[in-house]
Amino acid sequence: YTGQVGYLTANIRIAQDIKVGDTLCLKGEEITPLPGFQHAKPMVFAGVYAVDQSENMALMSAIERLTLNDSSVSLTMES
């Protein structure tokens, strides 16, 4: 009801599975998105590589932490 406060916990293992603007609803319930809402489009692209190949795991970990803190960052792995 109006004015009530609560909290939500979810078993989300990969933060990239969630997008800004996602709607919570009951399972099986039909919903319609808000009119005019659009997902953010990437505007800046960067290729990031570790200077020392032994630091690749540390770089990947740091970038994953960044995506947890900033929803505007998206990540695509290349080889």
N, C-alpha and C positions, 0 to 999 in steps of 0.2 A: 504494500500500500504506500501511498505518498508519504514521504518523510522517513520511511524505514531504511535502515542501513544493514548490509549483509556483506558476505564475502563469498568468493567462488574459488574452488581449487580444481585443477584439471591435471590429468596425467598426460601432459604434452612432453614428448621426449625430444622433438626437434623443433626449435623455435621458428625455423623458416616455414613450418606448416601453417603458421598463423599470419594473417595479413591485417593491416590496419583497416578497420571498417567491417570486420567479420561480425556476424550477428549470432548471439546465443539464442537457442530455441529448444523446445522439447523435441525429442526424437520423433520423426514422422510428421511433424507439424509443418504445414505449408507456410512459407513466408515470402514476402516480396521485398526486394531491396529498396532503400530510400531513393526517391526520384532524384536524378542528377548526380548520384554518387559515382565516382570513377576511381579505379585504383591508380596509384601514383606510377608515373612512367620514369624510368631511369634517364637521367640527363647527363651524367658524367661517367665515363668509363675509364678504368685504369687496370693495367696488367701489373700485378705485384708478384715479385719473385724474391726468394731468399738469396743473398750473395753466396752463402755457404750452404750446400745441399743438406748438411746435417741439421740445419735450423728450420727445415720445412715444417716439421710437426709443431714447433713453437710458433711459427708464423701462422699456420692454420688455426691454432688455438687462439691466438690473439685476434684474428679476424672474426672467428666465431663469437668471441666475447663482445666485439664491437657490434655485431649484428644483434646481439641480445639487448644492448643498451640503446641502439639507434635503429628504429624500424625503417628509416629511409634508405638504409644500406641493404643492397641485395648482393648475393654471392653466386657466381657461376664458376665451376672448376674447369680448367683447361689443362691440356697436357701438350 
